[in-house]
Amino acid sequence: MHETSTRVITRRVAFFAYVICCGCLIAQLFHFIQGYFFAHSYPWNTYLFKPIERFGDWSEIIAASATQDPYFAYRRQSSYFPFTYLLLQPITTLAKEWHVPIYFGVASILYSIAIPSLVQSQLKMSRRHLLVLSGALLSILLFSYPFQFAADRGNIDLWIFAIIMIFVASQNSPWLWPASILLGGTVALKIYPLAMILLPLKQRRLGCICVIVGTAMGLSWYSLQVLGTGEITRNLEGLARGLAAFRHWYIKEMVGLAFFVDPYNFIRVLMPLISGENYGYDRDFLLQNYKYFSFSLTCLLSVYALWITTCTWRTVTAIGCIMLIFPYISSDYKILALLPGIFLYLTRTEQTHTRGQKMIHGCFILLLIPKHYYFFAHQTSLSVLVSAPLLLILIASLLWEPDAWKARYQQLLLWSRSGLQQKIKNLKNAVTLG
């Protein structure tokens, strides 16, 4: 690779990292002042979750896995897919002091593979430049708010998005099939990584899709047969109960409302602020209508990713947006879904700077920094009112690629005309023969 291009990309990544670090440090300073000088307690003294519940997600999963019957023997209703509990059962045999180090150890290994692999898939450069660029991208990851929030909660999404990054980096390498198996494993943990099949679908790699889906189904089926009493229907019933409980507390009720990035929770926070009522609106009506909005936007992003854009970073970013939009709710740590697209965007070789790209650049930065500078009733945060509009602006800026839409439209028009002409020709031949 030309050295001038390498310097330009390194400067671009370094500046982005600098802004993210500044955003993180300013937020830390703000919350330190609130806690130390003004003696404000939670939530004003941190932009993360309650300190008393640190690594709460990880502790809950480990405790449920230790029962070997997580859907019925655990004190709370478990909502993770069965393979999650089966995967973590070996960890439960170790001393409690090892649980958190193992969580971060696995995450460290995965990201130490994912980031250099992603850089190498984009650029051909010397080892020294690779280490420098990978270090700058690692600093963006470590100082980003979604990474810190996921680490603070001990959520397995931290592992999942590293594997997604490895899968993206493996598209044109001999490691595609092992990466596909790993991605299938993440689908067996949580359903939303399944959106990544749009990437091999765009490249018409049906074998890769079969590996992903087959791995996910095989691991899930085996886990259902092993957990608890080994009765599949019993475990499915327990999973359904856990998902129903999750839906009740996190989708219909107000648990953790300060830490979401999706438009659904944006509306839930905004409506009472406008009406002055204490969350007295029709939640079922809102849920039903948001479902149509979410589905429509997901379809539009899927069409864009599959048929419109030819740019890899735009495709991967669109898939990341689908992961955030399609579920009813998306916690702040799921902003990590945008990181593969962000890293591809930062390491791109093209030097164009359109107005749409500037908007995308700004949204990337603002989504990765903490924004909990004010709290409303029920400990709902300013972050909820800012993050969802930023996500929608990002999607709109991403979709605003008029030349690509026009090219596809003309291509479709050409196909339809040629097809019509062929049909007329075939009809004339049939009449002549008749």
KACOR-V226861 format. One record per residue. N is the residue number from 0. RES is the residue in one small letter. PSI is psi in whole degrees, 0 to 359 (none if undefined). Layout:
BEGIN
n=N res=RES psi=PSI
n=N res=RES psi=PSI
END
This chain:
BEGIN
n=0 res=m psi=144
n=1 res=h psi=138
n=2 res=e psi=328
n=3 res=t psi=316
n=4 res=s psi=321
n=5 res=t psi=318
n=6 res=r psi=319
n=7 res=v psi=314
n=8 res=i psi=318
n=9 res=t psi=318
n=10 res=r psi=320
n=11 res=r psi=314
n=12 res=v psi=319
n=13 res=a psi=318
n=14 res=f psi=318
n=15 res=f psi=316
n=16 res=a psi=320
n=17 res=y psi=316
n=18 res=v psi=318
n=19 res=i psi=316
n=20 res=c psi=317
n=21 res=c psi=317
n=22 res=g psi=320
n=23 res=c psi=315
n=24 res=l psi=323
n=25 res=i psi=317
n=26 res=a psi=318
n=27 res=q psi=320
n=28 res=l psi=317
n=29 res=f psi=311
n=30 res=h psi=330
n=31 res=f psi=316
n=32 res=i psi=317
n=33 res=q psi=320
n=34 res=g psi=319
n=35 res=y psi=313
n=36 res=f psi=327
n=37 res=f psi=359
n=38 res=a psi=32
n=39 res=h psi=138
n=40 res=s psi=189
n=41 res=y psi=138
n=42 res=p psi=4
n=43 res=w psi=337
n=44 res=n psi=9
n=45 res=t psi=153
n=46 res=y psi=6
n=47 res=l psi=187
n=48 res=f psi=179
n=49 res=k psi=126
n=50 res=p psi=329
n=51 res=i psi=341
n=52 res=e psi=26
n=53 res=r psi=138
n=54 res=f psi=27
n=55 res=g psi=319
n=56 res=d psi=317
n=57 res=w psi=316
n=58 res=s psi=320
n=59 res=e psi=315
n=60 res=i psi=318
n=61 res=i psi=316
n=62 res=a psi=320
n=63 res=a psi=321
n=64 res=s psi=325
n=65 res=a psi=335
n=66 res=t psi=340
n=67 res=q psi=1
n=68 res=d psi=67
n=69 res=p psi=335
n=70 res=y psi=346
n=71 res=f psi=328
n=72 res=a psi=341
n=73 res=y psi=152
n=74 res=r psi=337
n=75 res=r psi=162
n=76 res=q psi=123
n=77 res=s psi=136
n=78 res=s psi=2
n=79 res=y psi=157
n=80 res=f psi=153
n=81 res=p psi=326
n=82 res=f psi=332
n=83 res=t psi=313
n=84 res=y psi=324
n=85 res=l psi=319
n=86 res=l psi=322
n=87 res=l psi=357
n=88 res=q psi=320
n=89 res=p psi=328
n=90 res=i psi=329
n=91 res=t psi=344
n=92 res=t psi=347
n=93 res=l psi=166
n=94 res=a psi=150
n=95 res=k psi=329
n=96 res=e psi=341
n=97 res=w psi=346
n=98 res=h psi=308
n=99 res=v psi=316
n=100 res=p psi=323
n=101 res=i psi=318
n=102 res=y psi=310
n=103 res=f psi=331
n=104 res=g psi=315
n=105 res=v psi=317
n=106 res=a psi=318
n=107 res=s psi=316
n=108 res=i psi=315
n=109 res=l psi=315
n=110 res=y psi=332
n=111 res=s psi=338
n=112 res=i psi=317
n=113 res=a psi=312
n=114 res=i psi=308
n=115 res=p psi=325
n=116 res=s psi=319
n=117 res=l psi=320
n=118 res=v psi=315
n=119 res=q psi=329
n=120 res=s psi=338
n=121 res=q psi=319
n=122 res=l psi=146
n=123 res=k psi=111
n=124 res=m psi=171
n=125 res=s psi=162
n=126 res=r psi=321
n=127 res=r psi=313
n=128 res=h psi=324
n=129 res=l psi=317
n=130 res=l psi=319
n=131 res=v psi=312
n=132 res=l psi=319
n=133 res=s psi=322
n=134 res=g psi=320
n=135 res=a psi=318
n=136 res=l psi=324
n=137 res=l psi=322
n=138 res=s psi=324
n=139 res=i psi=315
n=140 res=l psi=310
n=141 res=l psi=325
n=142 res=f psi=354
n=143 res=s psi=143
n=144 res=y psi=315
n=145 res=p psi=325
n=146 res=f psi=314
n=147 res=q psi=322
n=148 res=f psi=317
n=149 res=a psi=317
n=150 res=a psi=320
n=151 res=d psi=323
n=152 res=r psi=340
n=153 res=g psi=39
n=154 res=n psi=141
n=155 res=i psi=354
n=156 res=d psi=333
n=157 res=l psi=322
n=158 res=w psi=316
n=159 res=i psi=315
n=160 res=f psi=335
n=161 res=a psi=318
n=162 res=i psi=322
n=163 res=i psi=319
n=164 res=m psi=320
n=165 res=i psi=319
n=166 res=f psi=317
n=167 res=v psi=318
n=168 res=a psi=339
n=169 res=s psi=6
n=170 res=q psi=323
n=171 res=n psi=37
n=172 res=s psi=165
n=173 res=p psi=349
n=174 res=w psi=12
n=175 res=l psi=318
n=176 res=w psi=314
n=177 res=p psi=321
n=178 res=a psi=325
n=179 res=s psi=322
n=180 res=i psi=317
n=181 res=l psi=318
n=182 res=l psi=320
n=183 res=g psi=325
n=184 res=g psi=322
n=185 res=t psi=326
n=186 res=v psi=327
n=187 res=a psi=341
n=188 res=l psi=312
n=189 res=k psi=150
n=190 res=i psi=330
n=191 res=y psi=335
n=192 res=p psi=347
n=193 res=l psi=337
n=194 res=a psi=337
n=195 res=m psi=347
n=196 res=i psi=346
n=197 res=l psi=331
n=198 res=l psi=306
n=199 res=p psi=332
n=200 res=l psi=321
n=201 res=k psi=325
n=202 res=q psi=6
n=203 res=r psi=41
n=204 res=r psi=78
n=205 res=l psi=329
n=206 res=g psi=321
n=207 res=c psi=319
n=208 res=i psi=318
n=209 res=c psi=321
n=210 res=v psi=316
n=211 res=i psi=308
n=212 res=v psi=317
n=213 res=g psi=318
n=214 res=t psi=314
n=215 res=a psi=315
n=216 res=m psi=319
n=217 res=g psi=314
n=218 res=l psi=321
n=219 res=s psi=317
n=220 res=w psi=316
n=221 res=y psi=318
n=222 res=s psi=321
n=223 res=l psi=330
n=224 res=q psi=342
n=225 res=v psi=321
n=226 res=l psi=147
n=227 res=g psi=230
n=228 res=t psi=356
n=229 res=g psi=7
n=230 res=e psi=119
n=231 res=i psi=314
n=232 res=t psi=324
n=233 res=r psi=316
n=234 res=n psi=322
n=235 res=l psi=321
n=236 res=e psi=319
n=237 res=g psi=319
n=238 res=l psi=318
n=239 res=a psi=320
n=240 res=r psi=319
n=241 res=g psi=318
n=242 res=l psi=324
n=243 res=a psi=320
n=244 res=a psi=318
n=245 res=f psi=315
n=246 res=r psi=319
n=247 res=h psi=310
n=248 res=w psi=322
n=249 res=y psi=338
n=250 res=i psi=319
n=251 res=k psi=323
n=252 res=e psi=190
n=253 res=m psi=24
n=254 res=v psi=129
n=255 res=g psi=31
n=256 res=l psi=343
n=257 res=a psi=350
n=258 res=f psi=51
n=259 res=f psi=152
n=260 res=v psi=353
n=261 res=d psi=155
n=262 res=p psi=333
n=263 res=y psi=311
n=264 res=n psi=333
n=265 res=f psi=315
n=266 res=i psi=320
n=267 res=r psi=328
n=268 res=v psi=320
n=269 res=l psi=319
n=270 res=m psi=313
n=271 res=p psi=327
n=272 res=l psi=326
n=273 res=i psi=314
n=274 res=s psi=338
n=275 res=g psi=357
n=276 res=e psi=154
n=277 res=n psi=72
n=278 res=y psi=42
n=279 res=g psi=22
n=280 res=y psi=170
n=281 res=d psi=102
n=282 res=r psi=323
n=283 res=d psi=321
n=284 res=f psi=316
n=285 res=l psi=316
n=286 res=l psi=318
n=287 res=q psi=317
n=288 res=n psi=326
n=289 res=y psi=329
n=290 res=k psi=318
n=291 res=y psi=319
n=292 res=f psi=314
n=293 res=s psi=316
n=294 res=f psi=318
n=295 res=s psi=316
n=296 res=l psi=324
n=297 res=t psi=317
n=298 res=c psi=318
n=299 res=l psi=316
n=300 res=l psi=324
n=301 res=s psi=316
n=302 res=v psi=316
n=303 res=y psi=314
n=304 res=a psi=323
n=305 res=l psi=318
n=306 res=w psi=340
n=307 res=i psi=297
n=308 res=t psi=146
n=309 res=t psi=3
n=310 res=c psi=128
n=311 res=t psi=315
n=312 res=w psi=327
n=313 res=r psi=320
n=314 res=t psi=312
n=315 res=v psi=322
n=316 res=t psi=320
n=317 res=a psi=319
n=318 res=i psi=321
n=319 res=g psi=320
n=320 res=c psi=324
n=321 res=i psi=318
n=322 res=m psi=329
n=323 res=l psi=330
n=324 res=i psi=319
n=325 res=f psi=318
n=326 res=p psi=158
n=327 res=y psi=316
n=328 res=i psi=149
n=329 res=s psi=116
n=330 res=s psi=161
n=331 res=d psi=329
n=332 res=y psi=344
n=333 res=k psi=354
n=334 res=i psi=341
n=335 res=l psi=340
n=336 res=a psi=337
n=337 res=l psi=344
n=338 res=l psi=317
n=339 res=p psi=317
n=340 res=g psi=321
n=341 res=i psi=315
n=342 res=f psi=322
n=343 res=l psi=322
n=344 res=y psi=317
n=345 res=l psi=330
n=346 res=t psi=14
n=347 res=r psi=153
n=348 res=t psi=339
n=349 res=e psi=146
n=350 res=q psi=12
n=351 res=t psi=146
n=352 res=h psi=79
n=353 res=t psi=169
n=354 res=r psi=321
n=355 res=g psi=320
n=356 res=q psi=325
n=357 res=k psi=321
n=358 res=m psi=317
n=359 res=i psi=316
n=360 res=h psi=314
n=361 res=g psi=318
n=362 res=c psi=320
n=363 res=f psi=312
n=364 res=i psi=310
n=365 res=l psi=329
n=366 res=l psi=336
n=367 res=l psi=353
n=368 res=i psi=154
n=369 res=p psi=147
n=370 res=k psi=27
n=371 res=h psi=66
n=372 res=y psi=356
n=373 res=y psi=147
n=374 res=f psi=142
n=375 res=f psi=198
n=376 res=a psi=155
n=377 res=h psi=25
n=378 res=q psi=31
n=379 res=t psi=144
n=380 res=s psi=157
n=381 res=l psi=331
n=382 res=s psi=322
n=383 res=v psi=322
n=384 res=l psi=344
n=385 res=v psi=319
n=386 res=s psi=315
n=387 res=a psi=313
n=388 res=p psi=323
n=389 res=l psi=319
n=390 res=l psi=318
n=391 res=l psi=323
n=392 res=i psi=319
n=393 res=l psi=315
n=394 res=i psi=315
n=395 res=a psi=317
n=396 res=s psi=325
n=397 res=l psi=316
n=398 res=l psi=338
n=399 res=w psi=80
n=400 res=e psi=70
n=401 res=p psi=323
n=402 res=d psi=320
n=403 res=a psi=317
n=404 res=w psi=318
n=405 res=k psi=318
n=406 res=a psi=317
n=407 res=r psi=322
n=408 res=y psi=315
n=409 res=q psi=322
n=410 res=q psi=317
n=411 res=l psi=320
n=412 res=l psi=319
n=413 res=l psi=317
n=414 res=w psi=317
n=415 res=s psi=320
n=416 res=r psi=314
n=417 res=s psi=323
n=418 res=g psi=320
n=419 res=l psi=317
n=420 res=q psi=321
n=421 res=q psi=319
n=422 res=k psi=318
n=423 res=i psi=319
n=424 res=k psi=317
n=425 res=n psi=323
n=426 res=l psi=318
n=427 res=k psi=318
n=428 res=n psi=320
n=429 res=a psi=319
n=430 res=v psi=319
n=431 res=t psi=316
n=432 res=l psi=326
n=433 res=g psi=none
END
